Amino acid sequence: MLPKAYEPQEVEAKLINQWQEAKLFTAQVDKNKKPFVVVIPPPNITGALHMGHALNDTLQDALIRSHRMFGEEAYWVPGTDHGGIATQNVIEKKLAKEQHLSRHDLGREKFVENVWDWYHECGNAIFNQFKKMGWSLDLSPENLRFTMDEKRAKSVYECFKRLWEKGYIYRGKRLINWCVRCSTALSDIEVEHEQQSAKLWHLQYKGEDGSEGIVIATTRPETIFADAAIAVNPKDERYKDLVGKKVIIPLAGRAIPVIADEAVEMEFGTGALKITPAHDATDYEVGQRHNLPIMSVINDKGKMVNCPEKYLGMDRELCRKESVKDLEEAGLLVKEEKYNNAVSTCYRCHSAIEPFMSEQWFVKMDKLAAPAIAAAESGELQFHPASWKTPFVNWLKNIQDWCISRQIWWGHRIPVWYCRHCSEKGLTFATDKQGKEQLTKVSFEDGAQPIVSYGAPEKCPVCGGTHFVQDPDVLDTWFSSALWPMSVFGWPEETEELNYFYPTTSMVTGYEILYLWVARMVMMGLEFKGQLPFKDVFLNGIVRDKRGKKMSKSLGNVIDPLDMTAKYGTDAVRFSLLMQAVPGKDIPYAEESITGARNFCNKIYNASRFILMNMEGIKGPLAMPKQAKELADQWILDRYTTAVKTAREGIEKYNLALTANTLYHFLWGDFCDWYIELAKQRFQTEEKEYVMALCVNILYGTLKALHPLIPFITEEIAAGLRPYVAEEGQFLLQQKYPEFDPALQNEQAVKKMEIVQGITREIRTIRAQFNVPPGLKINAVLSAQDEAELTIAKEYAPYIELMAKIGQLTIGVNEQKPKQTATATFGKVAIYVPLTGLIDFEKEKKRLEKDIAAAQANIVSRKARLAQENFIKNAPQEQIDKTKAELAAAETLLAQAQAALADLA
């Protein structure tokens, strides 16, 4: 027998240990089984469990558990990511806080040792949090991967070497995204764009010939010292006479040409654009077309260089303020206006990105992208939802070369070495705080000659020398992540695991890293294995707060999943997310979202206890009855097998919200609220064992279908039911997922029950509308113009009487409507409920009149708000939608209250 109350914490702790001890989550090469494989998006080693993990990993867990129950060899591969910039930032802060040291105080070797020590001590701590969520990962130490362990390091080297040998990897000087705070380059898709309130300054560039010249608009006056030209659109009649002439840069006194280029938007600012090739990507492209000189005035520390002495060494932000002040004093600041600007920021520290001319390592992407485009366009690579296919293909078709070098210390060191003799002129060294010589800059232009090698080469192929130094940069974190579906199985070694588990089945991840990660995995899998790394890409949305805002500590709207599991139970948190996990859609989430899921768990538990309490005198196992004895049995068997079919379809089509909602409505609505209520009266008859066999088998089958979604409570209840069912295996995960049985479908039974339920619901609505006490039996009349319309109601009148709590039910053709009667209809059946003796008419009239007045006031206020042009133009869309919904609800309430008042006349 189950305890009176379900205690989530106690049950979860017990089952987590039992599952791990039973090694339920292990996978092995089994040629007799079809593999179903998901590689976990590896969390950063510094990470802590958040709602994004809670959603994404619960989706993966539901898929893995389901396919294991489908009879497949399900393998969910665990591992962690070294996290590059993110981890380095965390460890640097830790050093500063605990020891008041910077990484430069330690030096590179000691700092990297420090990070490794931290990893060995704490790097897998997040998996202890994952266990609490019931995620079915085999977390034995030998099964954990790390993007910087020895096997993954060899994968990274092999990838680099092969791409280098094919000419895909090169080093070049280009305008790149530079984070001043992190002191490293970033790829285009590591840059975020934030709308910020800024200013647009209109500046006067006087003509070299003494004329008024031209006025330009800029958000970055501090970069005027690097201007190479002023550009206007060739179609702009305002400036056609200025093209070819020269103007003077204010504060700099240097003359630059006015050029014509179609990239200039005539509507922006004054229609004249200052071109600063070293500090803006668009300007760089314009500069390349017109062969303009490139001069940097901001260095890698965000300080001013190559500018008038007054500004030398200033921070770029301070220089902006000072230059605006000086421009105003010089009479060259024409206008200053507010401007909402999309500012490029670092995806890790959110500092403003500085476009920066720098020599970096790149991967040519066009040839790598072509097979990925073909796979997506042919349908070989499937997206869930399918709407992501087009943006994926478009991004690949417009892909830029990938900047893979990072100027940080933690990560895969670029496997390139330089002979100290042959590359002397292209190498720049500096002495660190420990007195050690460190390579700080490499220039191929000045003669550095690369040698690609996993470790230091034995000797130089040119001069035979044996003194080498390694490139100081590390690879972009996403470089190793791109190999994840292959490297986890030992690639480039042709291991047994690789040959069986690769390609994997599904990639489950957030849409926000579709380009950062998914696209790169697809390209690398096709390049090195000739196969897609997975055939299905399942993209989940972002968990936001209930107002649709992204959760962040600064906004104070973060929900900690572990706090919620402690309060409501893990299953409630999991189910609350799955109920809303429509593929690709963001989830507006609040703590209230969990209460409904918790109530569902309690409903299952209490219904199961009720059934078990009535099993006295019955010995198991009980087989599922092959024949239904009455309508309710036919109907519940149809509803059960249909729910199982739909639930499985949801899993197979990557729509777990469909699965969750289907099973929720079946178990709570059809089974608990209807079938058990109808079946209760048979518990004391000779049909008891038959009815209990139906209840137990349907409940147990539904628990199996629910197990991938809410594993703890289903396992606990199943253990209590197991003596009464013919199932093998100690745990649900060792049993088969329930199967759809078309023989149980019964369309006629469903149609008949729809009539019974429809009439019952209308009577229940009347009871609720007029506040009839729940335990009070009432009388009701069903009337229709044709006897045929009443056939089902007559045949199953006992169902209606039981479920609507009716003392006397009159059914007939053209029955007269009694006085003071509430009225409703279902189909062609009129429903009358006499109210005399049930309610206080005067009191009820006053209540309804009050409801009508309130509804009318709400309608007036909502219509007035929606009629306001400013509200529609400026209010957030969710606020507009909420107001429309409130108006619709008020109109419905008004109609109901007016109809009810009319019934009392």
Secondary structure as UniProt FT lines:
FT   HELIX           8..21
FT   TURN            22..25
FT   TURN            31..32
FT   STRAND          35..39
FT   TURN            45..46
FT   HELIX           51..69
FT   TURN            70..71
FT   STRAND          73..77
FT   STRAND          79..81
FT   HELIX           84..99
FT   HELIX           103..106
FT   HELIX           108..122
FT   TURN            123..124
FT   HELIX           125..132
FT   TURN            133..134
FT   HELIX           141..143
FT   STRAND          145..146
FT   TURN            147..148
FT   HELIX           150..165
FT   TURN            166..167
FT   STRAND          169..179
FT   TURN            180..183
FT   STRAND          184..186
FT   HELIX           188..190
FT   STRAND          191..205
FT   TURN            208..209
FT   STRAND          214..218
FT   HELIX           221..226
FT   STRAND          229..232
FT   TURN            234..235
FT   HELIX           237..239
FT   TURN            240..244
FT   STRAND          246..248
FT   TURN            250..252
FT   STRAND          255..260
FT   TURN            262..263
FT   TURN            266..267
FT   TURN            269..270
FT   STRAND          272..275
FT   TURN            277..278
FT   HELIX           281..290
FT   TURN            300..301
FT   STRAND          303..304
FT   HELIX           309..311
FT   TURN            312..313
FT   HELIX           316..329
FT   TURN            330..331
FT   STRAND          333..346
FT   TURN            347..349
FT   STRAND          352..363
FT   HELIX           366..378
FT   STRAND          382..384
FT   HELIX           386..388
FT   HELIX           389..397
FT   STRAND          402..403
FT   STRAND          405..406
FT   STRAND          416..419
FT   TURN            420..423
FT   HELIX           424..426
FT   STRAND          427..431
FT   TURN            433..434
FT   STRAND          437..442
FT   TURN            444..447
FT   STRAND          450..452
FT   TURN            461..463
FT   STRAND          468..470
FT   STRAND          474..475
FT   HELIX           477..481
FT   TURN            482..483
FT   HELIX           484..487
FT   TURN            488..492
FT   HELIX           496..501
FT   STRAND          506..510
FT   HELIX           511..513
FT   HELIX           514..518
FT   HELIX           519..529
FT   STRAND          536..540
FT   STRAND          543..545
FT   TURN            546..547
FT   TURN            553..556
FT   HELIX           561..568
FT   HELIX           570..578
FT   TURN            579..580
FT   TURN            583..584
FT   STRAND          587..589
FT   HELIX           592..613
FT   TURN            616..617
FT   HELIX           631..652
FT   TURN            653..654
FT   HELIX           656..664
FT   HELIX           665..676
FT   HELIX           677..679
FT   HELIX           680..682
FT   TURN            683..684
FT   TURN            686..687
FT   HELIX           688..706
FT   TURN            707..709
FT   HELIX           711..721
FT   HELIX           722..724
FT   HELIX           732..734
FT   HELIX           742..744
FT   HELIX           747..769
FT   TURN            770..771
FT   TURN            774..775
FT   STRAND          778..784
FT   HELIX           787..790
FT   HELIX           791..795
FT   HELIX           797..804
FT   STRAND          806..813
FT   STRAND          821..826
FT   TURN            827..828
FT   STRAND          829..834
FT   TURN            836..838
FT   HELIX           841..867
FT   HELIX           869..874
FT   HELIX           877..903
//
